[in-house]
């Protein structure tokens, strides 16, 4: 059996702007990487040679070490493999990449060469454009049609002494349209790379400031802030939008007379965490599941649904993770997990 432990990429590969890894065809083991791949994944050559694909696979991905090995072996047999998946950098940041696997020969030894490109921004822009198109073409048009229908009913309602209920419904629909409009503006803003500047951000300060804004808008809310650690992350104002949407969803969709919401700032291993905890009805699973799926022409959203997308994209743009869990005994826990700045 050929000893491939010393097989290396020609150093000319270090001049490429695309990441490259060299794999052993049968075991999938990493033989070598180029400089661009070191920068993209955040691991050194020596570390990567001791790792397998599963070690830097994002926990949220559907990909697996078994699937990676299947694709490497298929490429070794001449079947080119092109696919997308999400990796977790050494910093904890999540990044989308496109991988192209092909068979090759290095010094007469058969290997599998992987070309790896960072497509995080492309993925985010693609999903935003699809959603914006869908919202503008379908949701806003439908809401406007309903609003016009209630306006017609209002004329009759004046005579039937049901004016108050009809006016309230019109007000709710107008608010929904306003929410959609605000969310679209925020999505457009975070879609522009130069629209926001990232800087070291104290999660506790951000949460305190956002909570103060929420309290001024919702006077009857019982909002508690619990800062358990001083955590710095590299963030832009998109994170503020995300946290505000989480708080507003918890308040607006509660079935309690007084909304009860708690925000906890803490940290896990190398990641800062914001937890928004409520005691209201559970967020419908269909609304959280669709965040991980492609936006299709049949997908529709109301205002809060678009708000969830804003939350997801703001966190994605920062290389973080958005997690939805059930609160015990009732309610929701929305977790924002972000790579922590380590000094």
C-alpha positions as CSV (number, residue, x, y, z in Angstrom):
1,X,0.0,0.0,0.0
2,X,1.4,3.4,-1.0
3,X,2.4,5.7,1.8
4,X,0.7,9.0,1.1
5,X,1.6,10.8,4.3
6,X,4.3,12.9,2.6
7,X,2.2,13.8,-0.5
8,X,1.9,17.6,-0.8
9,X,0.5,20.2,-3.1
10,X,3.0,22.0,-5.4
11,X,3.7,25.4,-3.7
12,X,2.3,27.2,-6.8
13,X,-1.1,26.4,-5.3
14,X,-0.4,29.0,-2.6
15,X,-0.7,31.7,-5.2
16,X,-4.4,30.8,-6.0
17,X,-7.3,32.9,-4.6
18,X,-9.4,29.7,-4.3
19,X,-9.0,27.3,-1.3
20,X,-7.6,23.9,-2.2
21,X,-7.4,20.7,-0.1
22,X,-5.7,17.4,-1.2
23,X,-7.4,14.2,0.0
24,X,-6.4,10.6,0.2
25,X,-8.9,8.8,-2.1
26,X,-9.9,5.9,0.1
27,X,-9.9,7.3,3.6
28,X,-10.7,10.9,2.7
29,X,-7.8,12.0,4.9
30,X,-6.4,15.6,4.4
31,X,-2.9,15.4,2.9
32,X,-2.3,19.1,2.4
33,X,-4.0,22.5,1.9
34,X,-3.0,25.8,0.4
35,X,-2.6,29.2,2.0
36,X,-6.0,30.5,0.9
37,X,-7.7,27.5,2.6
38,X,-5.8,28.3,5.8
39,X,-7.2,31.8,5.7
40,X,-10.7,30.6,4.9
41,X,-11.0,27.9,7.5
42,X,-8.7,29.5,10.2
43,X,-6.6,26.3,10.8
44,X,-2.9,25.8,10.0
45,X,-1.7,23.2,7.5
46,X,-0.3,21.1,10.3
47,X,-3.6,21.1,12.2
48,X,-5.6,20.4,9.1
49,X,-3.5,17.3,8.3
50,X,-4.6,15.9,11.7
51,X,-8.3,16.6,11.1
52,X,-11.1,15.0,9.1
53,X,-13.9,16.8,7.3
54,X,-16.3,16.2,10.1
55,X,-14.1,18.2,12.5
56,X,-14.9,21.5,10.8
57,X,-18.5,20.7,9.7
58,X,-21.1,23.1,11.0
59,X,-23.4,21.3,13.5
60,X,-26.5,22.7,11.8
61,X,-25.5,21.2,8.4
62,X,-27.2,18.2,6.9
63,X,-23.8,17.1,5.6
64,X,-21.8,14.3,7.3
65,X,-18.4,12.7,7.5
66,X,-19.9,9.6,5.8
67,X,-21.4,11.8,3.0
68,X,-18.0,13.6,2.5
69,X,-16.2,10.3,2.2
70,X,-18.7,9.0,-0.3
71,X,-18.2,12.1,-2.5
72,X,-14.4,11.9,-2.2
73,X,-14.4,8.3,-3.3
74,X,-16.8,9.1,-6.2
75,X,-14.5,11.9,-7.4
76,X,-11.5,9.5,-7.1
77,X,-13.4,7.2,-9.6
78,X,-13.8,10.0,-12.1
79,X,-17.2,11.3,-11.1
80,X,-16.8,15.1,-10.5
81,X,-18.6,16.3,-7.3
82,X,-19.9,19.9,-7.0
83,X,-21.9,20.8,-3.9
84,X,-22.5,23.4,-1.3
85,X,-22.2,23.0,2.5
86,X,-21.5,25.0,5.7
87,X,-18.3,24.8,7.6
88,X,-17.4,26.2,11.1
89,X,-14.1,28.2,11.1
90,X,-11.6,27.9,14.0
91,X,-13.2,31.1,15.4
92,X,-16.6,29.5,15.5
93,X,-17.9,31.6,12.6
94,X,-20.2,29.7,10.2
95,X,-19.4,30.0,6.4
96,X,-21.1,28.7,3.3
97,X,-18.7,27.2,0.7
98,X,-18.9,25.6,-2.7
99,X,-16.8,22.5,-3.1
100,X,-15.6,21.0,-6.4
101,X,-13.9,17.5,-6.1
102,X,-11.9,16.0,-8.9
103,X,-9.4,13.2,-9.3
104,X,-5.7,14.2,-9.9
105,X,-2.2,12.9,-9.8
106,X,0.6,14.3,-7.6
107,X,4.0,12.9,-8.3
108,X,2.4,9.9,-9.8
109,X,0.2,9.3,-6.8
110,X,-3.7,9.4,-7.3
111,X,-5.4,11.9,-5.1
112,X,-8.6,13.9,-4.9
113,X,-8.3,17.7,-5.3
114,X,-11.0,19.9,-3.7
115,X,-11.5,23.5,-4.9
116,X,-13.3,25.5,-2.2
117,X,-14.9,28.9,-2.6
118,X,-16.5,31.2,0.0
119,X,-20.1,31.7,-1.2
120,X,-21.6,33.1,2.1
121,X,-22.4,36.5,0.6
122,X,-23.8,35.0,-2.5
123,X,-26.1,32.6,-0.5
124,X,-27.4,35.5,1.6
125,X,-28.1,37.8,-1.4
126,X,-29.8,35.0,-3.3
127,X,-32.3,34.3,-0.5
128,X,-32.9,38.0,0.2
129,X,-33.7,38.7,-3.4
130,X,-36.1,35.8,-3.6
131,X,-37.9,36.8,-0.4
132,X,-38.1,40.5,-1.4
133,X,-39.6,39.5,-4.7
134,X,-42.1,37.3,-3.1
135,X,-43.1,39.8,-0.5
136,X,-43.5,42.7,-3.0
137,X,-45.4,40.6,-5.6
138,X,-47.6,38.6,-3.3
139,X,-47.8,39.5,0.4
140,X,-48.2,43.3,0.1
141,X,-50.6,43.0,-2.9
142,X,-52.8,40.6,-0.9
143,X,-52.7,42.8,2.2
144,X,-53.7,45.8,0.1
145,X,-56.6,43.9,-1.5
146,X,-57.9,42.9,2.0
147,X,-57.5,46.4,3.2
148,X,-59.6,47.7,0.3
149,X,-62.2,45.1,1.0
150,X,-62.5,46.2,4.6
151,X,-62.8,49.8,3.5
152,X,-65.8,48.9,1.4
153,X,-67.3,47.1,4.4
154,X,-66.7,50.1,6.5
155,X,-69.2,52.1,4.5
156,X,-71.9,49.5,5.4
157,X,-70.7,49.1,8.9
158,X,-71.4,52.7,9.8
159,X,-75.1,51.9,9.3
160,X,-74.9,48.6,11.2
161,X,-73.2,50.1,14.2
162,X,-70.2,47.8,13.9
163,X,-67.8,50.6,13.0
164,X,-65.4,50.0,15.9
165,X,-64.6,46.4,14.9
166,X,-64.1,47.2,11.3
167,X,-61.8,50.1,12.0
168,X,-59.7,47.9,14.4
169,X,-59.3,45.3,11.6
170,X,-58.2,48.0,9.1
171,X,-55.7,49.3,11.7
172,X,-54.2,45.8,12.3
173,X,-53.8,45.2,8.5
174,X,-52.2,48.7,8.1
175,X,-49.8,47.8,11.0
176,X,-49.0,44.5,9.3
177,X,-48.1,46.3,6.0
178,X,-46.0,48.8,8.0
179,X,-44.1,45.9,9.6
180,X,-43.5,44.3,6.2
181,X,-42.2,47.6,4.9
182,X,-39.8,48.1,7.9
183,X,-38.5,44.5,7.5
184,X,-37.9,45.0,3.8
185,X,-35.9,48.1,4.5
186,X,-33.8,46.3,7.0
187,X,-33.2,43.4,4.6
188,X,-32.2,45.8,1.8
189,X,-29.8,47.5,4.2
190,X,-28.0,44.4,5.4
191,X,-27.8,43.1,1.8
192,X,-25.3,45.9,1.1
193,X,-21.8,45.0,2.2
194,X,-20.9,48.7,2.8
195,X,-24.2,49.6,4.5
196,X,-23.0,48.6,7.9
197,X,-19.6,48.6,9.6
198,X,-18.7,45.9,12.0
199,X,-16.9,46.8,15.3
200,X,-16.3,45.2,18.7
201,X,-19.7,45.2,20.4
202,X,-20.6,44.5,24.0
203,X,-23.6,42.2,23.9
204,X,-24.7,43.5,27.3
205,X,-24.7,47.1,26.2
206,X,-26.5,46.3,23.0
207,X,-29.2,44.4,24.9
208,X,-29.7,47.1,27.5
209,X,-30.0,49.8,24.8
210,X,-32.5,47.7,22.7
211,X,-34.5,46.9,25.9
212,X,-34.8,50.6,26.7
213,X,-36.1,51.3,23.2
214,X,-38.6,48.5,23.5
215,X,-39.8,49.7,27.0
216,X,-40.5,53.2,25.6
217,X,-42.6,51.7,22.8
218,X,-44.5,49.0,24.8
219,X,-45.3,50.5,28.2
220,X,-47.1,47.5,29.6
221,X,-44.3,44.9,29.0
222,X,-42.6,43.2,31.9
223,X,-39.1,43.1,30.4
224,X,-36.1,41.8,32.5
225,X,-32.5,42.0,31.4
226,X,-30.0,39.6,32.9
227,X,-26.3,40.3,32.0
228,X,-24.2,37.3,33.2
229,X,-21.0,38.0,31.3
230,X,-19.1,40.8,29.5
231,X,-19.0,39.4,26.0
232,X,-17.6,41.2,22.9
233,X,-18.5,40.2,19.4
234,X,-17.8,41.7,16.0
235,X,-21.2,43.1,15.0
236,X,-23.0,45.7,13.0
237,X,-26.4,47.3,13.5
238,X,-28.0,44.3,11.9
239,X,-27.7,42.5,15.2
240,X,-29.7,45.3,16.9
241,X,-32.4,44.7,14.3
242,X,-32.4,41.0,15.0
243,X,-32.7,41.4,18.8
244,X,-35.4,44.0,18.5
245,X,-37.5,41.7,16.2
246,X,-37.1,38.9,18.7
247,X,-38.4,41.1,21.5
248,X,-41.2,42.5,19.5
249,X,-42.4,39.1,18.4
250,X,-42.4,37.9,22.0
251,X,-44.5,41.0,23.0
252,X,-46.9,41.2,20.1
253,X,-47.8,37.5,19.9
254,X,-48.3,36.9,23.6
255,X,-51.8,35.9,24.9
256,X,-51.1,37.4,28.3
257,X,-52.5,40.8,29.3
258,X,-49.0,41.8,30.4
259,X,-46.2,40.4,28.2
260,X,-43.4,38.8,30.2
261,X,-40.0,38.7,28.5
262,X,-36.5,37.9,29.8
263,X,-33.3,38.6,28.0
264,X,-30.1,36.8,29.1
265,X,-26.6,37.6,28.0
266,X,-24.1,34.8,28.6
267,X,-21.4,32.9,26.8
268,X,-20.6,29.4,25.7
269,X,-17.3,28.0,24.4
270,X,-15.9,30.9,22.3
271,X,-19.3,32.2,21.5
272,X,-21.4,35.0,23.0
273,X,-25.1,34.2,23.5
274,X,-28.3,36.3,23.8
275,X,-31.4,34.4,24.9
276,X,-34.8,36.0,24.5
277,X,-37.3,34.0,26.7
278,X,-41.1,34.5,26.7
279,X,-44.1,32.7,28.1
280,X,-46.4,33.1,25.1
281,X,-47.7,30.7,22.5
282,X,-45.1,28.6,20.7
283,X,-43.7,30.0,17.5
284,X,-45.3,27.8,14.7
285,X,-42.8,25.2,13.6
286,X,-43.5,26.0,9.9
287,X,-42.1,29.5,10.5
288,X,-38.8,28.3,11.9
289,X,-38.3,25.3,9.7
290,X,-38.6,27.4,6.5
291,X,-35.7,29.6,7.6
292,X,-33.3,26.7,6.7
293,X,-35.0,25.9,3.4
294,X,-34.8,27.7,0.0
295,X,-37.4,30.4,-0.6
296,X,-39.8,29.2,-3.3
297,X,-42.5,30.9,-5.3
298,X,-45.2,29.3,-3.1
299,X,-43.7,30.6,0.1
300,X,-45.7,33.4,1.9
301,X,-45.0,35.3,5.0
302,X,-46.8,37.8,7.3
303,X,-45.0,40.6,9.1
304,X,-43.5,38.5,11.9
305,X,-42.5,35.8,9.4
306,X,-40.4,38.4,7.5
307,X,-39.1,39.5,10.9
308,X,-37.8,36.0,11.6
309,X,-36.0,36.1,8.2
310,X,-34.4,39.4,9.2
311,X,-33.2,37.8,12.4
312,X,-31.8,34.8,10.5
313,X,-29.9,36.8,8.0
314,X,-28.5,39.3,10.4
315,X,-27.0,36.4,12.4
316,X,-25.9,34.6,9.3
317,X,-24.0,37.7,8.1
318,X,-22.0,37.7,11.3
319,X,-21.1,34.0,11.0
320,X,-23.4,33.1,14.0
321,X,-26.3,30.8,14.6
322,X,-30.0,31.3,15.4
323,X,-31.7,28.6,17.4
324,X,-35.4,28.3,18.4
325,X,-36.3,26.2,21.4
326,X,-39.3,25.6,23.6
327,X,-39.5,27.3,27.0
328,X,-40.5,25.2,30.0
329,X,-43.4,25.0,30.9
330,X,-44.6,27.3,28.1
331,X,-43.2,29.8,25.7
332,X,-40.2,30.2,23.5
333,X,-36.4,30.6,23.8
334,X,-34.7,32.4,20.9
335,X,-30.9,32.0,21.0
336,X,-28.4,34.2,19.2
337,X,-25.0,32.5,19.1
338,X,-22.1,34.7,17.8
339,X,-18.3,34.2,17.6
340,X,-16.7,35.9,20.6
341,X,-13.7,38.3,20.2
342,X,-10.9,36.7,22.2
343,X,-8.0,39.0,23.2
